[in-house]
Amino acid sequence: MAQGASPSSFLDALTLAADHAQAAEASYRREAARHTKQLATERAFAFRRLHLMQTIANAVADAGGEEAAVLVATAALRAKLGWSHDNAAHDAVLSRFATVAQAVFAELSPANDSEPAGSGALTTLADFEDWYAQAHATSFWILFENEMRETPVVDF
């Protein structure tokens, strides 16, 4: 052994390097988990958006006019969310969602040649989502995470 050299100096350097590598891996795993969760949320919201709008389009397609389209669309939204009772918060959402129903009705109207297909409904839906996020500090699509508990049927 060389005079004055500590036998642990190179071990200290290797320990430090190993600790840095471990910390880098842990940081990467946390970031990857956060990013994976974000992507999963975006995917879930995209499919919720698709499924709701399929339901709305199907309901509105048979409506005889814009007013009927709004009624069936808001009824479909109520059903999807399990909203059976009126309250001010629900009424505000349903009232605002009426513009989405109107846009979908306009998109499905045979006389609509002025815009590319879907652009009006997509823009109106995005505006509705933005309004909801600002008004409630959360995404509208979170509402679809609240599963309804099964209510036992009582037979008398």
N, C-alpha and C positions, 0 to 999 in steps of 0.2 A: 504494500500500500504506500502511496506517495506521502511524503511528509506533509502534514497539515490538511490533507484532503479528508473530508468527512465521508464515511461510508454511506451516509444517508442522503447526501446532496443530490445525487442523480435519482434516488428513490423519491425524494421530495418533488423533483421536477416531473417524474413520471406520475406521481399521485396527483399533482396539480393538473397535468394534461388529462388524466382519466376523469377527474372531477369536472373539468371544462367540457369534455366529450359527453359526460352523463347529463350535465346541465343543458347542453345544446340539444341532445336527444329529447329530454323532458319538455323543453320549450317547443320543439318541433311537434311533438305529440299533442301538446295542449292546443297549439295553433291548428293542427290537422283536425282535431276533435271539434274545435270551434267552427272551422270551415265546413266540416262534414255536417254538423248540426244546422248551420245556415243553409247549406244546399238542400238538406232534407226538408227544412221548413219551406223553402222556395218551391220545391217539388210538390209538397203537400198542398200549398196554397194554389199552385197552378192547376192541380187536379180538382180541387174544390171549386175553383173558378170555372173550369171546363164543365164539371158536372152540374153546377147550379145553372150556368148559362144554357146548357143543353135542355134542362128542365124548363127554363123560362122560354126558350125558343119554341119548344114543343107546345107549351101552354098558349103562347101568344099566336102561334101559327093558325090556330082555329078561331081566334077572336074575330068578331065581326067589325070591330072598330077600335080606335085608340083607347077609348074609355074602358071597353071590355078587356082589352089587352092589359091595361094597368091593373084592373081588378083580378084577373086570373094570375098575373105575374106576382102581385103582392100576396095573393093567397098561396101560391106555390112557394114563395119565400117563407111565409109564415109556417107552412107545413115542414119545410126543410129544417127550419130552426126550432120547431116544436113550440112555437109561440101561439098558444091557444087563447090567452087573455090579453086584453088591451091594456097598455100603459103608455105613459108619455114618451118613454125612451123608445119603445117599439114603434109607436106612431111616427116619431121623427125619422127613424130609419126607413120605415115603409114609405113614408111620404117622399123622402129623398130618392128612394129606389124607383119610384114611379118614373123618373126621367130615364132610367135604364130600360124599363119596360117600353116606354115610348120610343126610344131609339131602336130597340129590337124590333118593335112593330114596324117602324119606318124601314128598317133594313129588309124585312121580309115582305114589304109591300111591293107588288109588281111594278108600280110606277116609279120606284126609286132607281133612277139612272144617273143621279148627279154626283155620287161619290163612289169610290171603290168599295166593294162589298165588305161589310164588317167594320169599316173605319169609324162610322158614327157610333155604333154600339160599343166598340172597344174604347173609344175616347170617353164616352159617357160613363162606362163602367170604371175606367181609371179615375175620372173625376169623382165619382161616388166613393171609390176606395180612398182617395185623398181626403175627401170631406170627412169620412168616418175616422180615418187615422188622426186627423187634426182635432176632431170633436171628442174622441175617446182615448187618444194617446195609445192606441193599439190597432192592429190590423183587423179589418172586418172579418177576415177568414178565421180568426181565433174563435168566433162565435160557433163555428162548426165543430169545435173540439169538445163542447159540452154535451156529452151524451145524456140522453134522457134516461132516467132510472125507470125500470119496469114497475108498473103499478099493479099490485096483486088484484085479481078479480075476486070479489067476494060474492058468493052465491048464497042467497037467503032462502 
